[in-house]
Amino acid sequence: MGEKKNFEIANNEYNEKFYQMKTDETLKNIEDYSIYLVSYVELLSKTMEDKNYLTENTLLNYRGIALTFSSPIEKLINSNHKLENKFTQDEIAAKRGVLIQYWTNLGSLLESSLQMFLAVYHEDYLNSFWGSWNNNSIKQVEEAIKLFNDDLKKIVKNNQNLKIEGLTGKNRKSLIKSIKDFIKKKKEIPSINKIMLSELIDFYVANKVIFKHFNQAELEVIRNYRNNVHLFGDKMIGSYDEINKFSKEVLSLLISMINQLPPLPEEIIIKESFCMEQDRLMKQIQDWKDK
């Protein structure tokens, strides 16, 4: 997926300027590069007969997520380094609330970016047959399910005759339905808009998509923190320092995605403001690469 390079950069590693960026600067760059990414994809979609999930509303929602990263949080980060016992419970809760918001937004942007990139290369995605089973496998499993179901019916009947507690007809039907629903999903490749973040990460790793800047371990941390904020209980939700660290992982991924997008068709009218932003972002990348 994506042989064309939009940003021709000789080096592959970022320098200290990139890694020493403060949190607000990192988040502002995430906003800038994600907005550029969706703007580029929007131009590409104009010539697509099948939008492949790249609808106006979908792209607008992506922009909305991207724009949430513009709010400065440096003051909160600096105050967060003080002893928490100097804050009231409400102040501590408010700080954690902002932290929860940023992990949620970062996870959502990561998930949406991975989905959008696959939507651009929709045909390649379909040809991967990822997550689906071949027809012979489906047939063999369906035959095995029939035999299994017959055995379950015998167990239920025996329980009824002997009047003992155990598997019931309702249990059997529920189990068989769950198995059949699972098999049904294996008959075709999952729709891009229904793939969860954990599955997206697995797909990108298995198919070596953007493998140069796809740090599986780091992205799984983002996924875990994003998931934890939705769970009730004493769950780890990371720190403000980690927001900066892992946001840089997403930023480098966004840059790699932009670098692997197909060229824009010649018939598309491109605004001067778009070209100026492209030049600015390219120079910024070069500055992060120069030794």
N, C-alpha and C positions, 0 to 999 in steps of 0.2 A: 504494500500500500504506500503510495506516495514516493516516487523516485525523484520528482522535480524538487529542486531546492530554491526557495524564495529568498532566503538570506544566505548568501555564499560566504561562509566563515571558515577560514583555514584551520584554526585550532578547534579542539573538541572540549577542552577544559576551561572552566571559568576561573578568573583570577580573584584576588582578595577583595577587589572592589565589589564583586558580586556577593561574596559571602559575608562581608562586613556591613552590608546595608542594614539600616535600622528597620524596625518593623513597619513603621508608617510608609517608608520608601518602598519596601518589598510589596506591601499591599497595594500601593498606588501603581506599581508596575504590573501587578497581577491584573488590576482593573484595565490598564492601558492595553496590555497584550491580549487579554480575553476579548475586549471590545474590538480590537483589530481582527482577531480570529473570526468572530461572528460576523463582522462586516465583510470580510473576505468570502466567507461561506455564503453569505447572503447574495453577493455578486455571482458566485458560482451557481447558486440555485436558480438564477434567472434564466439560464439556458437549459435547465434540466426538464425533460418532459415529465418524469416522475420525481416529485420533490423528495421522496424517500425520507419522510419525517421532517424535512426542512421547511416547515410551514411558517408563515409570517408570525403566527402566535408563538410557536416554539422558539423561534429566534428572538422574539421580543422578551420572552421569559428568561432566556439565557442572558440577554443584556441586563435585565433586572437583577439577576444574581451577581453579575460582574460589577454593577454599580454599587453594591453593598460594601465593597472593599475600600471605598474612598474616605470613610470616617476615621479620623486619627485616633489612635489608642495609646500613643507613647506616654501620655500623662498617667493613664491607668496602669501601664506597665511599670513605670517608675515608682508609683505609690504602692504597687503590689509587692515590691521588694522589702517594704517595711514589715515589721512584726505584725502578724494579723491580729494579735491581741490588743493592738492600739486602735483597731477599727470596731465599730459597732457591728452587730449581727446583720443589720440591714445593709451596711456598707460592704461587708464581705459578700453577702448574697448578690448585691448589685454587680460587684466585680466578677463574680463567677457567672452571672447572667450574661455579661458581655463576652466572656470566654466561651460560654456555651453557644452564643450566637455566631461567633467567628468560626468555631469548629463545624457548626451546622452549614454555614455558608461555604466554607472551604471544601467540605465533603460534597456538597451539592454542585459546586462549580466543577470539581474533579469528575464527578459522575456524568454531568451534562456534557463536559468537554469530550470525554471518552465516547459517549454516545454520538455526539455530533460528528466527530471524526469518522466513526464507522458509517454514519449516514452518508457522508461524502463518498466513501468507498463502498457503497451498499452492495454492488455486484460482487466485489471481492469477498465481502462478508458472507453473502449467500453461498458463494462457491467454496467457502471453508467447511460448510456442513457441520459447523461447531455445535456440540450439544445434541445432535441428532443421531439416531441409529439407522443402520441400513435395513432394507426391507426384510432380509432373511432373519436378522436378529429380532425384529419386531414379531415376525411370524412364529419363531421358536418360543419366544416368551409368552405370546398369546396362547399357544398350545399348552405350555406349562401351567399357565394360569387356570385353564379349564380343568386340568387334572387336579390342581391344588384346590380349586373350588369344590370339586366333587368330594375330595377327602374331607374338606371342612363341613360339607353337608352331612356326611356320615357321622362326624363327631357331634354335630348339633343334634342329630336324630338320636344318637346314643345317649346324650345327656338328657334329652326329653324322656326317653323310654325309662331310663334309670332314675329319673327325677333328681339329678345331681346338679350342683352349680358348676358352671363352666361356660364355654363358648355358646353364645346364643345366635339365633338367626339374624338378629339385628347387628350383632358384632361382625358376623360373616359378611353381610352385605356391605357394611361400612368399610371393612378391610379390602374387599374385592374392588369396590368403587375407587378407593384411594390408589390401588395398584393400577387400575385401568386409566385413571386420570394421569398418573405418572407416565405410563406408556404412551398415552396420547400426546404428551408434550415432547416425547422423543421422536415423533414421526416427522417433525419439521423443525427447522432452526428457529430459535427464539426471536421474537420481534425486538428490534433494537431498543425501543422505548420501554420494554418490560424487563430488560436485563439490569439486575441490581449491581451495585458498585463492586461487591466481592467477586461476582461472576465476570464483570468487565475486566477487572485486574487479571483474573485467571485467563481470560481470552487473550488479552494483550501479551501475557507472558508465554502462553502456549504457542501462539502464532508469531511471536517475535515482532510485534508491531511496535515501532518506536523503541526498540530495545536499547539503544544507546543511552537514552535519558529516561528509562523506565525503571525506577528503583522500586521493586515490588515491596520490599520490607518497609520502606518509608511510606509508601502509599497505603499499605495495610494499617499502619499506625493512624493515619488520617481517618480511614474507614472505621477503625475501632473507636476512636474518640467521638466521631460523628454518631456512631450507633449508641455509644454509652450515654450520650446526653439525652437520648430518648427513653432510657430505661430507668425505672424507679429503683433506688437503692444506692449503696455506697460504691459508686463506680468512678474509675479514674477518668478525668476529663482534661488532662494535660495542663500546661502552664502557658503564660504569655510568651516566655522565651521559646517554647516549642512552636507556638504559632508562627514566629518568624522563621525558624528552621525549616518546618515542613511546608510553609508557604513558598519557600525558595524551590522546593522539589516540584511543586505544582507550576511555578513560574518557568522552570527549565523545561518541563513537559509541554507547556503551552508554546514555548519557542520552537521546540522540536516538531510539534504538530504543524505550526505555521510553515516550517521549513519543508514539510512533506506534503503540503497541499498541492493539487494540480494547478498548472498555470491558468490564469484567467483567459477566457476566449477573447479573441481580438475584437469581436463585434460588440463587446460590452463597453459602455461609456463609463469611464472612471473619473470621479471628481478629483480636482487638484488637491483638495484637502486630504483625501485618502492617500494620494501619492506622497504628500508631504509627511504624513504620519508614518507611512512605510519607511521613508528615508530616515526619519528621526529614530524609529525603533531599531532599524538596522545599525545605525551609528552607535546606539546604546549597547547593542549586543557586542559590537566590535570593541567597544570600550571595556566591556566585561571580559573579553577574550584576550586583549593585548597584554603581553608580558612586560 
